[in-house]
Amino acid sequence: MPSPSNTFPLLSSLCAAVLALSAPGAQAVDAGVTDSEIRIGASAVLSGPLGPQTLSYGAGAKLYFDSVNAAGGVNGRKIVYSQVDDGFDVPKSVENSKKLIQDDKVFVLFQPTGTAHTTALLPLATESKTIVFGPVTGASTLRETPNRYLFHVRASYGDEAQRIVQQLRQLGSPKTAIVYQDDGFGKTLLAEVRRAAESLKLPLIAEVKIDPKNPDFKAAAEQLEKAGPKALIMGTGGSTFSSLVKALQVTSLRPSIYGFSVANVDTLSKDLGPQARGIVLAQIMPSIRNTTAPIVTEYLDLLHSKDAKASASSAQFEGFVHAKLLVQGFKAAGPKLNTESFIKGMESLGEVRYEKFTARYTPQSHNGASYVELAIVGNNGELRY
């Protein structure tokens, strides 16, 4: 038993050790990397209106990771990938991310869903020196201030809004309104549309919000009918998008409808059937129908080698591209993979080109791609570019 004179120094040492082990920042920079595996995971929205789309992102990523693992992994390390559901709830997203970092010891938080969610978990990831790769958000606020642990893949919502508004200007600036869901995601899209509309001098005649937790689609449709827009920009996604389109069908209003890339064509076609025809969606990945593009054929070959009857999807393809870029970062880091070698490896990639899609990574910018095209939903429910 220690003497009284030695007790306080001993207690101090024990407390310091406990604090060091429990602090988020105590994670070693190579946590999640062993001689045999690389652990990655994310808190994502796997249930609710956006659930089907996010599940497709994960399926596409897993398709690529499985192919890498089947070929021996990255420098002998197999990729272990897991997702946990946060139901699009910000506190739950942070709680899940904390467990992934501290308990599961993941090396990368991969494709977390949502603007507010990514913003909220980023301080935790930064303190623990955990890489956040390919968040499903295009918020400019997450791109304007560089964070060395954050790497984007998809174009920003600002890029998408600019392209949509440019198209409307080219069509003669029809009376345009925006409807958005009243949360961090929807308000981010609203801000980007306002900014693009102001810079390109396209007046917005109405801004209609929808409570995503207690939506009143009939009331929103009636508000829009009174405003009488010829073009409608949708600041929403998932079943919220589909439900509003259905509500508009009951009114006399028949505007041209424009959506962001988060509005998945597969979900819209399933929910709306023929009513989806003519909807214009911003796309931040090349068309999966362009089989002359090597990245597309690689995805399709892997998909159909796993299941000959599997249906390709743009959301799945996006997850596939995210996974491929992440693996390029692992390879660029070399055999001694840790946080610092990964960051330096990604920053050394410079320009990564997959046909028209180009992502750029340098020490000055981790913002990825700015590629945006507009596509229209055709008679068969597929996008025509």
C-alpha positions in Angstrom: 0.0 0.0 0.0 1.5 3.4 -0.9 2.4 5.8 1.9 0.3 9.0 2.2 3.2 11.0 0.7 3.0 8.9 -2.5 -0.8 8.7 -2.7 -1.5 12.0 -4.4 1.1 11.7 -7.1 -0.2 8.2 -7.8 -3.8 9.4 -8.0 -2.8 12.3 -10.2 -1.0 9.9 -12.6 -4.0 7.6 -12.7 -6.5 10.5 -13.4 -4.2 11.8 -16.1 -4.1 8.4 -17.7 -7.9 7.9 -17.6 -8.5 11.4 -19.1 -6.0 10.7 -21.8 -7.7 7.4 -22.7 -11.2 8.9 -22.7 -10.5 12.1 -24.5 -11.7 12.1 -28.2 -8.4 13.5 -29.3 -6.6 10.6 -27.8 -7.2 8.4 -30.8 -4.0 7.4 -32.5 -3.7 8.8 -36.0 -3.5 5.3 -37.4 -6.5 3.9 -35.4 -8.5 1.6 -37.6 -5.5 0.4 -39.6 -3.9 -2.9 -38.9 -1.7 -5.2 -40.9 -4.8 -7.0 -42.2 -7.6 -4.4 -42.4 -8.8 -0.8 -42.8 -11.9 0.0 -40.9 -14.3 2.6 -42.2 -17.8 3.5 -41.2 -20.4 6.2 -41.1 -23.6 7.4 -39.5 -26.0 7.8 -42.3 -29.7 8.2 -42.9 -30.8 4.6 -43.6 -34.5 5.0 -42.7 -37.2 7.6 -43.5 -37.7 9.5 -46.8 -34.0 9.6 -47.7 -33.3 6.0 -46.6 -33.6 4.2 -49.9 -31.2 6.6 -51.6 -28.6 6.3 -48.9 -28.8 2.6 -48.9 -28.0 2.7 -52.6 -24.9 4.9 -51.9 -23.7 2.2 -49.5 -24.5 -0.7 -51.9 -22.4 1.0 -54.6 -19.5 1.6 -52.2 -19.6 -1.9 -51.0 -19.6 -3.2 -54.5 -16.2 -1.5 -55.1 -14.8 -2.3 -51.7 -15.7 -6.0 -52.2 -13.9 -6.0 -55.6 -10.7 -4.5 -54.0 -10.9 -7.1 -51.1 -11.3 -9.9 -53.6 -8.1 -8.8 -55.3 -6.1 -8.8 -52.1 -7.1 -5.5 -50.6 -4.9 -2.4 -50.4 -1.3 -3.4 -49.6 -2.7 -6.6 -48.1 -5.3 -4.8 -46.0 -9.0 -5.7 -46.5 -11.5 -2.9 -46.2 -14.1 -3.4 -43.5 -17.1 -1.1 -44.1 -20.1 -0.5 -41.8 -23.0 1.9 -41.6 -25.3 2.8 -38.7 -28.6 4.6 -39.0 -29.2 8.1 -37.5 -32.7 8.6 -39.0 -31.4 12.0 -40.3 -31.2 13.2 -36.7 -28.3 15.4 -36.0 -27.6 14.5 -32.3 -27.9 10.8 -33.2 -25.4 11.3 -36.0 -22.9 12.8 -33.6 -23.5 10.1 -31.1 -23.0 7.4 -33.7 -19.9 9.0 -35.0 -18.4 9.2 -31.5 -19.0 5.5 -31.0 -17.5 4.7 -34.4 -14.4 6.7 -33.6 -13.9 5.7 -29.9 -15.4 2.2 -29.8 -15.1 0.8 -33.3 -11.8 2.7 -34.0 -12.6 3.5 -37.6 -10.0 5.1 -39.7 -12.4 7.0 -41.9 -16.0 8.3 -41.5 -17.2 7.6 -45.0 -20.2 9.3 -46.7 -22.0 10.7 -43.7 -25.4 12.1 -44.8 -26.5 15.7 -44.4 -25.2 19.2 -44.1 -26.1 19.8 -40.5 -25.0 16.3 -39.6 -21.5 16.7 -41.2 -21.1 20.2 -39.7 -22.0 18.8 -36.2 -19.6 15.8 -36.3 -16.7 17.6 -37.9 -15.3 19.1 -34.6 -15.3 15.6 -33.1 -13.5 14.1 -36.2 -11.0 17.0 -36.3 -10.1 16.6 -32.6 -9.7 12.9 -33.0 -7.8 13.3 -36.3 -10.3 11.1 -38.1 -10.7 11.5 -41.8 -14.2 12.5 -43.1 -14.5 11.4 -46.7 -17.2 12.2 -49.3 -20.0 13.5 -47.1 -23.4 13.6 -48.9 -23.8 17.3 -48.8 -22.9 20.1 -51.2 -23.0 22.9 -48.7 -20.6 25.8 -49.6 -20.1 26.5 -45.9 -18.2 23.2 -45.6 -16.0 24.1 -48.5 -15.2 27.8 -47.9 -13.0 27.1 -44.8 -10.5 24.3 -45.5 -10.3 21.4 -43.0 -7.3 19.1 -43.5 -9.4 16.1 -42.3 -12.3 16.7 -44.6 -12.4 15.5 -48.3 -15.3 16.2 -50.6 -16.2 14.3 -53.8 -19.5 15.6 -55.2 -19.9 19.2 -56.6 -21.3 21.8 -54.3 -25.0 22.8 -54.1 -23.8 26.2 -55.3 -22.5 24.6 -58.5 -25.9 22.8 -58.9 -27.9 26.0 -58.2 -25.8 28.0 -60.6 -26.4 25.4 -63.4 -30.2 25.3 -62.8 -30.6 29.1 -62.7 -28.4 29.4 -65.9 -30.8 27.0 -67.6 -33.8 29.1 -66.6 -32.1 32.2 -67.8 -31.5 30.6 -71.1 -35.2 29.7 -71.3 -36.2 33.4 -71.0 -36.4 33.7 -67.2 -39.8 32.2 -66.6 -41.6 33.1 -63.3 -39.7 31.0 -60.8 -40.5 29.8 -57.3 -38.7 27.6 -54.8 -40.1 25.1 -52.3 -37.8 23.9 -49.6 -37.9 21.7 -46.5 -37.6 23.8 -43.3 -34.4 22.3 -41.9 -30.7 22.7 -42.3 -30.6 20.9 -45.6 -33.5 22.8 -47.2 -32.3 26.1 -45.9 -28.9 25.4 -47.4 -30.4 24.8 -50.8 -32.6 27.9 -50.4 -29.5 30.0 -49.7 -27.7 28.6 -52.8 -30.7 29.3 -55.1 -31.0 32.8 -53.7 -27.3 33.5 -54.3 -27.4 32.1 -57.9 -30.7 33.9 -58.7 -29.2 37.2 -57.5 -26.0 36.8 -59.4 -27.8 35.8 -62.6 -30.7 38.3 -62.1 -33.5 35.8 -62.0 -36.3 37.0 -59.6 -37.9 34.4 -57.3 -41.6 35.2 -57.1 -42.2 32.9 -54.1 -40.4 30.8 -51.4 -42.6 28.1 -49.8 -41.3 26.0 -46.9 -42.4 22.5 -45.8 -42.0 21.1 -42.3 -40.2 17.8 -43.0 -41.5 16.3 -39.7 -45.1 17.4 -40.2 -45.5 18.2 -43.8 -48.6 19.7 -45.2 -48.2 19.1 -48.9 -51.7 20.3 -49.8 -51.1 23.7 -48.2 -47.7 24.1 -49.9 -49.3 23.2 -53.3 -52.1 25.8 -52.7 -49.5 28.5 -51.8 -47.7 27.7 -55.0 -50.9 27.7 -57.1 -51.6 31.3 -55.8 -48.1 32.4 -56.8 -48.5 30.9 -60.3 -44.8 30.1 -61.2 -43.9 28.7 -64.6 -40.8 27.0 -63.1 -40.4 25.4 -59.7 -37.1 24.6 -58.0 -37.4 21.9 -55.4 -35.1 22.3 -52.4 -35.9 18.8 -51.1 -35.4 15.1 -51.9 -36.7 11.6 -51.2 -40.4 11.1 -50.7 -40.9 14.7 -49.7 -40.2 15.6 -53.3 -42.6 13.0 -54.7 -45.3 13.9 -52.3 -45.3 17.6 -53.3 -45.4 16.7 -57.0 -48.5 14.5 -56.2 -50.1 17.4 -54.3 -49.4 19.8 -57.3 -51.3 17.4 -59.6 -54.5 18.2 -57.7 -54.1 21.9 -58.4 -54.2 23.7 -61.8 -50.5 24.5 -61.6 -48.2 22.7 -64.1 -44.8 24.3 -63.7 -41.5 22.9 -65.1 -39.9 21.2 -62.1 -36.2 21.3 -61.3 -34.4 19.4 -58.6 -31.0 18.9 -57.0 -28.9 15.8 -57.3 -30.2 14.6 -53.9 -33.5 13.9 -55.6 -32.9 10.4 -56.8 -34.5 9.5 -60.1 -35.1 5.9 -59.1 -37.2 7.0 -56.0 -39.1 9.6 -58.1 -39.9 7.0 -60.9 -41.0 4.5 -58.3 -43.2 7.0 -56.4 -44.6 9.0 -59.3 -44.6 6.6 -62.3 -45.5 8.6 -65.5 -45.8 11.8 -63.4 -42.0 11.9 -63.0 -41.7 12.5 -66.8 -40.3 15.9 -67.6 -38.7 16.6 -64.2 -35.2 18.1 -64.6 -32.5 17.0 -62.1 -29.0 18.3 -61.6 -26.6 15.4 -61.8 -23.1 15.4 -60.2 -22.0 12.1 -61.7 -21.7 10.9 -65.4 -24.6 9.1 -66.9 -24.7 5.4 -66.1 -26.1 4.9 -69.7 -22.8 6.2 -71.1 -21.1 2.8 -71.6 -18.2 4.4 -73.5 -16.9 5.8 -70.2 -14.5 3.3 -68.5 -15.7 4.2 -65.0 -19.3 3.4 -66.0 -18.4 0.1 -67.6 -16.3 -0.9 -64.6 -19.3 -0.3 -62.3 -21.7 -2.1 -64.6 -19.3 -5.1 -65.1 -18.9 -5.5 -61.3 -22.6 -5.1 -60.7 -23.7 -7.7 -63.2 -20.9 -10.1 -62.4 -22.4 -10.1 -58.9 -26.0 -10.3 -60.1 -26.8 -10.5 -63.8 -30.3 -9.2 -63.2 -29.3 -6.3 -60.9 -30.5 -2.9 -61.9 -28.0 0.0 -62.1 -28.8 3.2 -60.3 -27.2 6.7 -60.3 -27.1 6.7 -56.5 -25.4 3.4 -56.4 -22.9 4.7 -59.0 -22.1 7.7 -56.9 -21.3 5.5 -53.9 -19.1 3.5 -56.2 -17.2 6.6 -57.4 -16.7 7.8 -53.8 -15.3 4.4 -52.8 -12.9 4.3 -55.8 -11.5 7.8 -54.9 -11.1 6.7 -51.3 -9.1 3.7 -52.3 -6.9 5.8 -54.6 -6.1 7.8 -51.5 -5.3 4.6 -49.5 -2.9 3.6 -52.4 -1.3 7.0 -52.6 -0.6 6.9 -48.9 1.7 3.9 -49.4 2.2 0.8 -47.3 2.5 2.8 -44.0 -1.1 4.0 -44.0 -2.0 6.5 -41.3 -3.8 9.8 -41.1 -0.9 11.9 -42.2 0.2 9.7 -45.0 -3.4 9.5 -46.3 -3.8 13.3 -46.3 -0.5 13.8 -48.1 -1.4 11.0 -50.5 -4.8 12.6 -51.4 -3.2 16.0 -51.7 -0.7 14.6 -54.1 -3.4 13.2 -56.5 -4.0 16.6 -58.1 -6.6 16.1 -60.8 -8.4 12.7 -61.0 -10.4 12.3 -64.1 -13.2 9.8 -64.8 -14.3 10.8 -68.3 -16.2 14.2 -67.9 -16.1 13.9 -64.1 -13.0 15.5 -62.6 -12.0 15.8 -58.9 -9.1 17.8 -57.7 -7.1 17.4 -54.4 -4.2 19.6 -53.5 -2.8 21.0 -50.2 -4.9 24.1 -50.8 -8.2 22.4 -51.6 -10.0 19.2 -50.7 -13.2 20.3 -52.5 -13.3 17.5 -55.1 -15.4 18.0 -58.2 -17.5 20.8 -59.6 -19.1 18.7 -62.4 -22.8 19.3 -62.9 -25.1 18.4 -65.8 -28.8 18.7 -66.1 -30.9 15.6 -67.1 -34.6 15.1 -67.8 -36.7 12.1 -66.7 -37.9 10.4 -69.8 -40.9 8.1 -70.6 -39.2 5.0 -69.2 -38.2 6.7 -65.9 -34.5 7.0 -66.9 -32.5 10.2 -67.1 -31.8 11.7 -70.5 -28.7 14.0 -70.5 
